[in-house]
């Protein structure tokens, strides 16, 4: 299941270009999910970390074939 399918309108993924000092550009993505607080701070933090891990796993799979920082292609 993709983040968009799981989180609906609360998920966002917006591309943008980052210009480096040497003038070259990197294609980047601003990715996030707006979460609703849980019944206390501790459970909200645990949930936020869970969502962050899911987004990290998804983004690694989604963008694995793209050149980026550290790429030697």
mmCIF file of the N, C-alpha and C atoms, coordinates in Angstrom:
data_MODEL
# 
_entry.id   MODEL 
# 
loop_
_atom_site.group_PDB 
_atom_site.id 
_atom_site.type_symbol 
_atom_site.label_atom_id 
_atom_site.label_alt_id 
_atom_site.label_comp_id 
_atom_site.label_asym_id 
_atom_site.label_entity_id 
_atom_site.label_seq_id 
_atom_site.pdbx_PDB_ins_code 
_atom_site.Cartn_x 
_atom_site.Cartn_y 
_atom_site.Cartn_z 
_atom_site.occupancy 
_atom_site.B_iso_or_equiv 
_atom_site.pdbx_formal_charge 
_atom_site.auth_seq_id 
_atom_site.auth_comp_id 
_atom_site.auth_asym_id 
_atom_site.auth_atom_id 
_atom_site.pdbx_PDB_model_num 
ATOM 1   N N  . UNK A 1 1  ? 0.844  -1.172 0.000   1.00 0.00 ? 1  UNK A N  1 
ATOM 2   C CA . UNK A 1 1  ? 0.000  0.000  0.000   1.00 0.00 ? 1  UNK A CA 1 
ATOM 3   C C  . UNK A 1 1  ? 0.892  1.239  0.000   1.00 0.00 ? 1  UNK A C  1 
ATOM 4   N N  . UNK A 1 2  ? 0.571  2.166  -0.872  1.00 0.00 ? 2  UNK A N  1 
ATOM 5   C CA . UNK A 1 2  ? 1.355  3.399  -0.941  1.00 0.00 ? 2  UNK A CA 1 
ATOM 6   C C  . UNK A 1 2  ? 0.926  4.355  0.168   1.00 0.00 ? 2  UNK A C  1 
ATOM 7   N N  . UNK A 1 3  ? 1.779  5.326  0.504   1.00 0.00 ? 3  UNK A N  1 
ATOM 8   C CA . UNK A 1 3  ? 1.381  6.319  1.512   1.00 0.00 ? 3  UNK A CA 1 
ATOM 9   C C  . UNK A 1 3  ? 0.105  7.073  1.115   1.00 0.00 ? 3  UNK A C  1 
ATOM 10  N N  . UNK A 1 4  ? -0.071 7.354  -0.176  1.00 0.00 ? 4  UNK A N  1 
ATOM 11  C CA . UNK A 1 4  ? -1.272 8.053  -0.611  1.00 0.00 ? 4  UNK A CA 1 
ATOM 12  C C  . UNK A 1 4  ? -2.509 7.198  -0.355  1.00 0.00 ? 4  UNK A C  1 
ATOM 13  N N  . UNK A 1 5  ? -2.401 5.903  -0.595  1.00 0.00 ? 5  UNK A N  1 
ATOM 14  C CA . UNK A 1 5  ? -3.525 5.006  -0.338  1.00 0.00 ? 5  UNK A CA 1 
ATOM 15  C C  . UNK A 1 5  ? -3.809 4.905  1.164   1.00 0.00 ? 5  UNK A C  1 
ATOM 16  N N  . UNK A 1 6  ? -2.761 4.844  1.963   1.00 0.00 ? 6  UNK A N  1 
ATOM 17  C CA . UNK A 1 6  ? -2.934 4.679  3.406   1.00 0.00 ? 6  UNK A CA 1 
ATOM 18  C C  . UNK A 1 6  ? -3.372 5.968  4.101   1.00 0.00 ? 6  UNK A C  1 
ATOM 19  N N  . UNK A 1 7  ? -2.758 7.097  3.756   1.00 0.00 ? 7  UNK A N  1 
ATOM 20  C CA . UNK A 1 7  ? -2.989 8.349  4.476   1.00 0.00 ? 7  UNK A CA 1 
ATOM 21  C C  . UNK A 1 7  ? -3.878 9.347  3.729   1.00 0.00 ? 7  UNK A C  1 
ATOM 22  N N  . UNK A 1 8  ? -4.177 9.081  2.467   1.00 0.00 ? 8  UNK A N  1 
ATOM 23  C CA . UNK A 1 8  ? -5.060 9.959  1.697   1.00 0.00 ? 8  UNK A CA 1 
ATOM 24  C C  . UNK A 1 8  ? -4.523 11.371 1.592   1.00 0.00 ? 8  UNK A C  1 
ATOM 25  N N  . UNK A 1 9  ? -5.394 12.334 1.849   1.00 0.00 ? 9  UNK A N  1 
ATOM 26  C CA . UNK A 1 9  ? -5.042 13.749 1.706   1.00 0.00 ? 9  UNK A CA 1 
ATOM 27  C C  . UNK A 1 9  ? -4.001 14.212 2.729   1.00 0.00 ? 9  UNK A C  1 
ATOM 28  N N  . UNK A 1 10 ? -3.754 13.426 3.753   1.00 0.00 ? 10 UNK A N  1 
ATOM 29  C CA . UNK A 1 10 ? -2.761 13.792 4.768   1.00 0.00 ? 10 UNK A CA 1 
ATOM 30  C C  . UNK A 1 10 ? -1.331 13.571 4.278   1.00 0.00 ? 10 UNK A C  1 
ATOM 31  N N  . UNK A 1 11 ? -1.165 12.835 3.182   1.00 0.00 ? 11 UNK A N  1 
ATOM 32  C CA . UNK A 1 11 ? 0.148  12.560 2.605   1.00 0.00 ? 11 UNK A CA 1 
ATOM 33  C C  . UNK A 1 11 ? 0.464  13.609 1.539   1.00 0.00 ? 11 UNK A C  1 
ATOM 34  N N  . UNK A 1 12 ? 1.731  14.064 1.500   1.00 0.00 ? 12 UNK A N  1 
ATOM 35  C CA . UNK A 1 12 ? 2.150  14.945 0.414   1.00 0.00 ? 12 UNK A CA 1 
ATOM 36  C C  . UNK A 1 12 ? 3.539  14.544 -0.069  1.00 0.00 ? 12 UNK A C  1 
ATOM 37  N N  . UNK A 1 13 ? 3.760  14.743 -1.351  1.00 0.00 ? 13 UNK A N  1 
ATOM 38  C CA . UNK A 1 13 ? 5.046  14.477 -1.983  1.00 0.00 ? 13 UNK A CA 1 
ATOM 39  C C  . UNK A 1 13 ? 5.182  15.482 -3.121  1.00 0.00 ? 13 UNK A C  1 
ATOM 40  N N  . UNK A 1 14 ? 5.960  16.526 -2.884  1.00 0.00 ? 14 UNK A N  1 
ATOM 41  C CA . UNK A 1 14 ? 6.126  17.604 -3.853  1.00 0.00 ? 14 UNK A CA 1 
ATOM 42  C C  . UNK A 1 14 ? 7.576  17.671 -4.334  1.00 0.00 ? 14 UNK A C  1 
ATOM 43  N N  . UNK A 1 15 ? 7.790  17.582 -5.645  1.00 0.00 ? 15 UNK A N  1 
ATOM 44  C CA . UNK A 1 15 ? 9.161  17.708 -6.157  1.00 0.00 ? 15 UNK A CA 1 
ATOM 45  C C  . UNK A 1 15 ? 9.640  19.158 -6.105  1.00 0.00 ? 15 UNK A C  1 
ATOM 46  N N  . UNK A 1 16 ? 10.934 19.315 -5.940  1.00 0.00 ? 16 UNK A N  1 
ATOM 47  C CA . UNK A 1 16 ? 11.552 20.640 -6.031  1.00 0.00 ? 16 UNK A CA 1 
ATOM 48  C C  . UNK A 1 16 ? 13.014 20.454 -6.422  1.00 0.00 ? 16 UNK A C  1 
ATOM 49  N N  . UNK A 1 17 ? 13.614 21.512 -6.910  1.00 0.00 ? 17 UNK A N  1 
ATOM 50  C CA . UNK A 1 17 ? 15.026 21.461 -7.291  1.00 0.00 ? 17 UNK A CA 1 
ATOM 51  C C  . UNK A 1 17 ? 15.849 22.218 -6.268  1.00 0.00 ? 17 UNK A C  1 
ATOM 52  N N  . UNK A 1 18 ? 16.968 21.624 -5.885  1.00 0.00 ? 18 UNK A N  1 
ATOM 53  C CA . UNK A 1 18 ? 17.900 22.224 -4.939  1.00 0.00 ? 18 UNK A CA 1 
ATOM 54  C C  . UNK A 1 18 ? 19.135 22.627 -5.727  1.00 0.00 ? 18 UNK A C  1 
ATOM 55  N N  . UNK A 1 19 ? 19.449 23.914 -5.726  1.00 0.00 ? 19 UNK A N  1 
ATOM 56  C CA . UNK A 1 19 ? 20.625 24.402 -6.453  1.00 0.00 ? 19 UNK A CA 1 
ATOM 57  C C  . UNK A 1 19 ? 21.826 24.419 -5.513  1.00 0.00 ? 19 UNK A C  1 
ATOM 58  N N  . UNK A 1 20 ? 22.876 23.719 -5.923  1.00 0.00 ? 20 UNK A N  1 
ATOM 59  C CA . UNK A 1 20 ? 24.103 23.655 -5.136  1.00 0.00 ? 20 UNK A CA 1 
ATOM 60  C C  . UNK A 1 20 ? 24.974 24.868 -5.426  1.00 0.00 ? 20 UNK A C  1 
ATOM 61  N N  . UNK A 1 21 ? 25.984 25.088 -4.608  1.00 0.00 ? 21 UNK A N  1 
ATOM 62  C CA . UNK A 1 21 ? 26.873 26.243 -4.742  1.00 0.00 ? 21 UNK A CA 1 
ATOM 63  C C  . UNK A 1 21 ? 27.568 26.276 -6.103  1.00 0.00 ? 21 UNK A C  1 
ATOM 64  N N  . UNK A 1 22 ? 27.832 25.092 -6.679  1.00 0.00 ? 22 UNK A N  1 
ATOM 65  C CA . UNK A 1 22 ? 28.511 25.063 -7.978  1.00 0.00 ? 22 UNK A CA 1 
ATOM 66  C C  . UNK A 1 22 ? 27.555 25.298 -9.149  1.00 0.00 ? 22 UNK A C  1 
ATOM 67  N N  . UNK A 1 23 ? 26.272 25.543 -8.853  1.00 0.00 ? 23 UNK A N  1 
ATOM 68  C CA . UNK A 1 23 ? 25.289 25.823 -9.896  1.00 0.00 ? 23 UNK A CA 1 
ATOM 69  C C  . UNK A 1 23 ? 24.523 24.601 -10.371 1.00 0.00 ? 23 UNK A C  1 
ATOM 70  N N  . UNK A 1 24 ? 25.001 23.415 -10.034 1.00 0.00 ? 24 UNK A N  1 
ATOM 71  C CA . UNK A 1 24 ? 24.273 22.212 -10.429 1.00 0.00 ? 24 UNK A CA 1 
ATOM 72  C C  . UNK A 1 24 ? 23.007 22.074 -9.580  1.00 0.00 ? 24 UNK A C  1 
ATOM 73  N N  . UNK A 1 25 ? 22.075 21.289 -10.073 1.00 0.00 ? 25 UNK A N  1 
ATOM 74  C CA . UNK A 1 25 ? 20.810 21.116 -9.375  1.00 0.00 ? 25 UNK A CA 1 
ATOM 75  C C  . UNK A 1 25 ? 20.571 19.654 -9.031  1.00 0.00 ? 25 UNK A C  1 
ATOM 76  N N  . UNK A 1 26 ? 19.919 19.444 -7.908  1.00 0.00 ? 26 UNK A N  1 
ATOM 77  C CA . UNK A 1 26 ? 19.477 18.115 -7.504  1.00 0.00 ? 26 UNK A CA 1 
ATOM 78  C C  . UNK A 1 26 ? 17.962 18.104 -7.514  1.00 0.00 ? 26 UNK A C  1 
ATOM 79  N N  . UNK A 1 27 ? 17.379 17.056 -8.059  1.00 0.00 ? 27 UNK A N  1 
ATOM 80  C CA . UNK A 1 27 ? 15.929 16.897 -7.996  1.00 0.00 ? 27 UNK A CA 1 
ATOM 81  C C  . UNK A 1 27 ? 15.601 16.280 -6.641  1.00 0.00 ? 27 UNK A C  1 
ATOM 82  N N  . UNK A 1 28 ? 14.783 16.945 -5.863  1.00 0.00 ? 28 UNK A N  1 
ATOM 83  C CA . UNK A 1 28 ? 14.446 16.504 -4.507  1.00 0.00 ? 28 UNK A CA 1 
ATOM 84  C C  . UNK A 1 28 ? 12.933 16.379 -4.367  1.00 0.00 ? 28 UNK A C  1 
ATOM 85  N N  . UNK A 1 29 ? 12.502 15.837 -3.246  1.00 0.00 ? 29 UNK A N  1 
ATOM 86  C CA . UNK A 1 29 ? 11.081 15.712 -2.956  1.00 0.00 ? 29 UNK A CA 1 
ATOM 87  C C  . UNK A 1 29 ? 10.842 16.044 -1.488  1.00 0.00 ? 29 UNK A C  1 
ATOM 88  N N  . UNK A 1 30 ? 9.854  16.861 -1.249  1.00 0.00 ? 30 UNK A N  1 
ATOM 89  C CA . UNK A 1 30 ? 9.392  17.167 0.100   1.00 0.00 ? 30 UNK A CA 1 
ATOM 90  C C  . UNK A 1 30 ? 8.274  16.165 0.382   1.00 0.00 ? 30 UNK A C  1 
ATOM 91  N N  . UNK A 1 31 ? 8.484  15.283 1.356   1.00 0.00 ? 31 UNK A N  1 
ATOM 92  C CA . UNK A 1 31 ? 7.556  14.182 1.629   1.00 0.00 ? 31 UNK A CA 1 
ATOM 93  C C  . UNK A 1 31 ? 7.119  14.251 3.080   1.00 0.00 ? 31 UNK A C  1 
ATOM 94  N N  . UNK A 1 32 ? 5.838  14.085 3.330   1.00 0.00 ? 32 UNK A N  1 
ATOM 95  C CA . UNK A 1 32 ? 5.369  14.098 4.709   1.00 0.00 ? 32 UNK A CA 1 
ATOM 96  C C  . UNK A 1 32 ? 3.946  13.604 4.842   1.00 0.00 ? 32 UNK A C  1 
ATOM 97  N N  . UNK A 1 33 ? 3.552  13.423 6.084   1.00 0.00 ? 33 UNK A N  1 
ATOM 98  C CA . UNK A 1 33 ? 2.190  13.040 6.446   1.00 0.00 ? 33 UNK A CA 1 
ATOM 99  C C  . UNK A 1 33 ? 1.791  13.892 7.644   1.00 0.00 ? 33 UNK A C  1 
ATOM 100 N N  . UNK A 1 34 ? 0.623  14.486 7.571   1.00 0.00 ? 34 UNK A N  1 
ATOM 101 C CA . UNK A 1 34 ? 0.077  15.227 8.705   1.00 0.00 ? 34 UNK A CA 1 
ATOM 102 C C  . UNK A 1 34 ? -0.609 14.208 9.617   1.00 0.00 ? 34 UNK A C  1 
ATOM 103 N N  . UNK A 1 35 ? -0.163 14.115 10.860  1.00 0.00 ? 35 UNK A N  1 
ATOM 104 C CA . UNK A 1 35 ? -0.750 13.132 11.780  1.00 0.00 ? 35 UNK A CA 1 
ATOM 105 C C  . UNK A 1 35 ? -1.606 13.827 12.831  1.00 0.00 ? 35 UNK A C  1 
ATOM 106 N N  . UNK A 1 36 ? -2.547 13.082 13.372  1.00 0.00 ? 36 UNK A N  1 
ATOM 107 C CA . UNK A 1 36 ? -3.412 13.560 14.445  1.00 0.00 ? 36 UNK A CA 1 
ATOM 108 C C  . UNK A 1 36 ? -2.823 13.091 15.769  1.00 0.00 ? 36 UNK A C  1 
ATOM 109 N N  . UNK A 1 37 ? -2.731 13.968 16.752  1.00 0.00 ? 37 UNK A N  1 
ATOM 110 C CA . UNK A 1 37 ? -2.195 13.554 18.053  1.00 0.00 ? 37 UNK A CA 1 
ATOM 111 C C  . UNK A 1 37 ? -2.982 12.380 18.649  1.00 0.00 ? 37 UNK A C  1 
ATOM 112 N N  . UNK A 1 38 ? -2.277 11.514 19.332  1.00 0.00 ? 38 UNK A N  1 
ATOM 113 C CA . UNK A 1 38 ? -2.892 10.390 20.037  1.00 0.00 ? 38 UNK A CA 1 
ATOM 114 C C  . UNK A 1 38 ? -3.262 10.854 21.442  1.00 0.00 ? 38 UNK A C  1 
ATOM 115 N N  . UNK A 1 39 ? -3.600 9.930  22.333  1.00 0.00 ? 39 UNK A N  1 
ATOM 116 C CA . UNK A 1 39 ? -4.107 10.319 23.656  1.00 0.00 ? 39 UNK A CA 1 
ATOM 117 C C  . UNK A 1 39 ? -3.058 10.921 24.583  1.00 0.00 ? 39 UNK A C  1 
ATOM 118 N N  . UNK A 1 40 ? -1.771 10.727 24.270  1.00 0.00 ? 40 UNK A N  1 
ATOM 119 C CA . UNK A 1 40 ? -0.722 11.371 25.072  1.00 0.00 ? 40 UNK A CA 1 
ATOM 120 C C  . UNK A 1 40 ? 0.523  11.578 24.208  1.00 0.00 ? 40 UNK A C  1 
ATOM 121 N N  . UNK A 1 41 ? 1.456  12.341 24.759  1.00 0.00 ? 41 UNK A N  1 
ATOM 122 C CA . UNK A 1 41 ? 2.663  12.690 23.996  1.00 0.00 ? 41 UNK A CA 1 
ATOM 123 C C  . UNK A 1 41 ? 3.484  11.464 23.624  1.00 0.00 ? 41 UNK A C  1 
ATOM 124 N N  . UNK A 1 42 ? 3.599  10.519 24.524  1.00 0.00 ? 42 UNK A N  1 
ATOM 125 C CA . UNK A 1 42 ? 4.423  9.335  24.270  1.00 0.00 ? 42 UNK A CA 1 
ATOM 126 C C  . UNK A 1 42 ? 3.859  8.495  23.117  1.00 0.00 ? 42 UNK A C  1 
ATOM 127 N N  . UNK A 1 43 ? 2.557  8.272  23.100  1.00 0.00 ? 43 UNK A N  1 
ATOM 128 C CA . UNK A 1 43 ? 1.970  7.473  22.020  1.00 0.00 ? 43 UNK A CA 1 
ATOM 129 C C  . UNK A 1 43 ? 1.977  8.253  20.696  1.00 0.00 ? 43 UNK A C  1 
ATOM 130 N N  . UNK A 1 44 ? 1.857  9.566  20.757  1.00 0.00 ? 44 UNK A N  1 
ATOM 131 C CA . UNK A 1 44 ? 1.946  10.379 19.537  1.00 0.00 ? 44 UNK A CA 1 
ATOM 132 C C  . UNK A 1 44 ? 3.345  10.287 18.954  1.00 0.00 ? 44 UNK A C  1 
ATOM 133 N N  . UNK A 1 45 ? 4.359  10.375 19.801  1.00 0.00 ? 45 UNK A N  1 
ATOM 134 C CA . UNK A 1 45 ? 5.742  10.271 19.331  1.00 0.00 ? 45 UNK A CA 1 
ATOM 135 C C  . UNK A 1 45 ? 6.013  8.893  18.737  1.00 0.00 ? 45 UNK A C  1 
ATOM 136 N N  . UNK A 1 46 ? 5.538  7.840  19.380  1.00 0.00 ? 46 UNK A N  1 
ATOM 137 C CA . UNK A 1 46 ? 5.728  6.482  18.858  1.00 0.00 ? 46 UNK A CA 1 
ATOM 138 C C  . UNK A 1 46 ? 5.063  6.345  17.487  1.00 0.00 ? 46 UNK A C  1 
ATOM 139 N N  . UNK A 1 47 ? 3.871  6.895  17.351  1.00 0.00 ? 47 UNK A N  1 
ATOM 140 C CA . UNK A 1 47 ? 3.162  6.850  16.065  1.00 0.00 ? 47 UNK A CA 1 
ATOM 141 C C  . UNK A 1 47 ? 3.913  7.652  15.001  1.00 0.00 ? 47 UNK A C  1 
ATOM 142 N N  . UNK A 1 48 ? 4.400  8.821  15.361  1.00 0.00 ? 48 UNK A N  1 
ATOM 143 C CA . UNK A 1 48 ? 5.144  9.651  14.416  1.00 0.00 ? 48 UNK A CA 1 
ATOM 144 C C  . UNK A 1 48 ? 6.382  8.917  13.898  1.00 0.00 ? 48 UNK A C  1 
ATOM 145 N N  . UNK A 1 49 ? 7.097  8.226  14.784  1.00 0.00 ? 49 UNK A N  1 
ATOM 146 C CA . UNK A 1 49 ? 8.268  7.456  14.363  1.00 0.00 ? 49 UNK A CA 1 
ATOM 147 C C  . UNK A 1 49 ? 7.870  6.323  13.431  1.00 0.00 ? 49 UNK A C  1 
ATOM 148 N N  . UNK A 1 50 ? 6.744  5.682  13.699  1.00 0.00 ? 50 UNK A N  1 
ATOM 149 C CA . UNK A 1 50 ? 6.245  4.612  12.832  1.00 0.00 ? 50 UNK A CA 1 
ATOM 150 C C  . UNK A 1 50 ? 5.961  5.153  11.426  1.00 0.00 ? 50 UNK A C  1 
ATOM 151 N N  . UNK A 1 51 ? 5.289  6.290  11.359  1.00 0.00 ? 51 UNK A N  1 
ATOM 152 C CA . UNK A 1 51 ? 4.992  6.917  10.072  1.00 0.00 ? 51 UNK A CA 1 
ATOM 153 C C  . UNK A 1 51 ? 6.285  7.302  9.356   1.00 0.00 ? 51 UNK A C  1 
ATOM 154 N N  . UNK A 1 52 ? 7.235  7.876  10.087  1.00 0.00 ? 52 UNK A N  1 
ATOM 155 C CA . UNK A 1 52 ? 8.513  8.268  9.494   1.00 0.00 ? 52 UNK A CA 1 
ATOM 156 C C  . UNK A 1 52 ? 9.234  7.064  8.901   1.00 0.00 ? 52 UNK A C  1 
ATOM 157 N N  . UNK A 1 53 ? 9.253  5.947  9.610   1.00 0.00 ? 53 UNK A N  1 
ATOM 158 C CA . UNK A 1 53 ? 9.893  4.727  9.095   1.00 0.00 ? 53 UNK A CA 1 
ATOM 159 C C  . UNK A 1 53 ? 9.210  4.255  7.808   1.00 0.00 ? 53 UNK A C  1 
ATOM 160 N N  . UNK A 1 54 ? 7.872  4.292  7.787   1.00 0.00 ? 54 UNK A N  1 
ATOM 161 C CA . UNK A 1 54 ? 7.126  3.896  6.591   1.00 0.00 ? 54 UNK A CA 1 
ATOM 162 C C  . UNK A 1 54 ? 7.480  4.795  5.408   1.00 0.00 ? 54 UNK A C  1 
ATOM 163 N N  . UNK A 1 55 ? 7.534  6.108  5.648   1.00 0.00 ? 55 UNK A N  1 
ATOM 164 C CA . UNK A 1 55 ? 7.863  7.044  4.574   1.00 0.00 ? 55 UNK A CA 1 
ATOM 165 C C  . UNK A 1 55 ? 9.295  6.829  4.076   1.00 0.00 ? 55 UNK A C  1 
ATOM 166 N N  . UNK A 1 56 ? 10.210 6.564  4.984   1.00 0.00 ? 56 UNK A N  1 
ATOM 167 C CA . UNK A 1 56 ? 11.602 6.322  4.591   1.00 0.00 ? 56 UNK A CA 1 
ATOM 168 C C  . UNK A 1 56 ? 11.696 5.064  3.728   1.00 0.00 ? 56 UNK A C  1 
ATOM 169 N N  . UNK A 1 57 ? 11.016 4.004  4.143   1.00 0.00 ? 57 UNK A N  1 
ATOM 170 C CA . UNK A 1 57 ? 11.036 2.759  3.370   1.00 0.00 ? 57 UNK A CA 1 
ATOM 171 C C  . UNK A 1 57 ? 10.420 2.981  1.987   1.00 0.00 ? 57 UNK A C  1 
ATOM 172 N N  . UNK A 1 58 ? 9.287  3.667  1.946   1.00 0.00 ? 58 UNK A N  1 
ATOM 173 C CA . UNK A 1 58 ? 8.619  3.941  0.672   1.00 0.00 ? 58 UNK A CA 1 
ATOM 174 C C  . UNK A 1 58 ? 9.507  4.785  -0.234  1.00 0.00 ? 58 UNK A C  1 
ATOM 175 N N  . UNK A 1 59 ? 10.091 5.855  0.309   1.00 0.00 ? 59 UNK A N  1 
ATOM 176 C CA . UNK A 1 59 ? 10.891 6.751  -0.535  1.00 0.00 ? 59 UNK A CA 1 
ATOM 177 C C  . UNK A 1 59 ? 12.142 6.053  -1.065  1.00 0.00 ? 59 UNK A C  1 
ATOM 178 N N  . UNK A 1 60 ? 12.740 5.181  -0.271  1.00 0.00 ? 60 UNK A N  1 
ATOM 179 C CA . UNK A 1 60 ? 13.902 4.424  -0.760  1.00 0.00 ? 60 UNK A CA 1 
ATOM 180 C C  . UNK A 1 60 ? 13.517 3.547  -1.945  1.00 0.00 ? 60 UNK A C  1 
ATOM 181 N N  . UNK A 1 61 ? 12.368 2.909  -1.862  1.00 0.00 ? 61 UNK A N  1 
ATOM 182 C CA . UNK A 1 61 ? 11.892 2.070  -2.970  1.00 0.00 ? 61 UNK A CA 1 
ATOM 183 C C  . UNK A 1 61 ? 11.466 2.922  -4.163  1.00 0.00 ? 61 UNK A C  1 
ATOM 184 N N  . UNK A 1 62 ? 10.723 3.983  -3.895  1.00 0.00 ? 62 UNK A N  1 
ATOM 185 C CA . UNK A 1 62 ? 10.163 4.837  -4.947  1.00 0.00 ? 62 UNK A CA 1 
ATOM 186 C C  . UNK A 1 62 ? 11.248 5.518  -5.779  1.00 0.00 ? 62 UNK A C  1 
ATOM 187 N N  . UNK A 1 63 ? 12.333 5.938  -5.147  1.00 0.00 ? 63 UNK A N  1 
ATOM 188 C CA . UNK A 1 63 ? 13.348 6.728  -5.827  1.00 0.00 ? 63 UNK A CA 1 
ATOM 189 C C  . UNK A 1 63 ? 14.688 5.999  -5.965  1.00 0.00 ? 63 UNK A C  1 
ATOM 190 N N  . UNK A 1 64 ? 14.695 4.684  -5.846  1.00 0.00 ? 64 UNK A N  1 
ATOM 191 C CA . UNK A 1 64 ? 15.950 3.918  -5.849  1.00 0.00 ? 64 UNK A CA 1 
ATOM 192 C C  . UNK A 1 64 ? 16.753 4.037  -7.133  1.00 0.00 ? 64 UNK A C  1 
ATOM 193 N N  . UNK A 1 65 ? 16.098 4.282  -8.239  1.00 0.00 ? 65 UNK A N  1 
ATOM 194 C CA . UNK A 1 65 ? 16.806 4.349  -9.511  1.00 0.00 ? 65 UNK A CA 1 
ATOM 195 C C  . UNK A 1 65 ? 17.170 5.765  -9.937  1.00 0.00 ? 65 UNK A C  1 
ATOM 196 N N  . UNK A 1 66 ? 16.951 6.714  -9.080  1.00 0.00 ? 66 UNK A N  1 
ATOM 197 C CA . UNK A 1 66 ? 17.248 8.113  -9.398  1.00 0.00 ? 66 UNK A CA 1 
ATOM 198 C C  . UNK A 1 66 ? 18.646 8.468  -8.920  1.00 0.00 ? 66 UNK A C  1 
ATOM 199 N N  . UNK A 1 67 ? 19.318 9.326  -9.671  1.00 0.00 ? 67 UNK A N  1 
ATOM 200 C CA . UNK A 1 67 ? 20.622 9.810  -9.242  1.00 0.00 ? 67 UNK A CA 1 
ATOM 201 C C  . UNK A 1 67 ? 20.421 10.818 -8.124  1.00 0.00 ? 67 UNK A C  1 
ATOM 202 N N  . UNK A 1 68 ? 21.362 10.860 -7.217  1.00 0.00 ? 68 UNK A N  1 
ATOM 203 C CA . UNK A 1 68 ? 21.246 11.815 -6.122  1.00 0.00 ? 68 UNK A CA 1 
ATOM 204 C C  . UNK A 1 68 ? 22.563 12.029 -5.433  1.00 0.00 ? 68 UNK A C  1 
ATOM 205 N N  . UNK A 1 69 ? 22.512 12.548 -4.249  1.00 0.00 ? 69 UNK A N  1 
ATOM 206 C CA . UNK A 1 69 ? 23.716 12.820 -3.464  1.00 0.00 ? 69 UNK A CA 1 
ATOM 207 C C  . UNK A 1 69 ? 24.497 11.518 -3.308  1.00 0.00 ? 69 UNK A C  1 
ATOM 208 N N  . UNK A 1 70 ? 25.752 11.561 -3.592  1.00 0.00 ? 70 UNK A N  1 
ATOM 209 C CA . UNK A 1 70 ? 26.602 10.380 -3.449  1.00 0.00 ? 70 UNK A CA 1 
ATOM 210 C C  . UNK A 1 70 ? 26.566 9.467  -4.648  1.00 0.00 ? 70 UNK A C  1 
ATOM 211 N N  . UNK A 1 71 ? 25.783 9.773  -5.652  1.00 0.00 ? 71 UNK A N  1 
ATOM 212 C CA . UNK A 1 71 ? 25.681 8.934  -6.829  1.00 0.00 ? 71 UNK A CA 1 
ATOM 213 C C  . UNK A 1 71 ? 26.892 9.175  -7.723  1.00 0.00 ? 71 UNK A C  1 
ATOM 214 N N  . UNK A 1 72 ? 27.406 8.105  -8.292  1.00 0.00 ? 72 UNK A N  1 
ATOM 215 C CA . UNK A 1 72 ? 28.567 8.228  -9.170  1.00 0.00 ? 72 UNK A CA 1 
ATOM 216 C C  . UNK A 1 72 ? 28.192 7.912  -10.613 1.00 0.00 ? 72 UNK A C  1 
ATOM 217 N N  . UNK A 1 73 ? 26.919 7.993  -10.949 1.00 0.00 ? 73 UNK A N  1 
ATOM 218 C CA . UNK A 1 73 ? 26.470 7.682  -12.305 1.00 0.00 ? 73 UNK A CA 1 
ATOM 219 C C  . UNK A 1 73 ? 26.639 8.880  -13.208 1.00 0.00 ? 73 UNK A C  1 
# 
